[in-house]
Amino acid sequence: MPKLQRDETQSLLRVAEDSFPHDLCRTCECFLGYLAQLRIDSDPANKDLFLPFKVDRMEMHKCLGCDPCLPGDLYAEYMKKKQMASQ
């Protein structure tokens, strides 16, 4: 799978941030896992897009069990698309 381009990365990050039902989503492992995957899959030149989402390790927390977990759902959907593209 080719690296995500800047506009695609920005769009995915915006959709994720807009999906937050709670302020705590920004520091939740569900969102941060998705963020880490997007960073891996993005062009290294776009690392600046991830700076606003950097959080201190002490602020990170486990899943709160939100149902639905919108950032977690976006992560799962992204991984399914990625898997389908690699087949």
Secondary structure, DSSP 8 states (H G I E B T S, - for coil): ---B-HHHHHHHHHHHHHT-SSGGGGGBHHHHHHHHHHHHHB-GGGGGGGGGG---GGG-B-----SS-HHHHHHHHHHHHHHHHT-
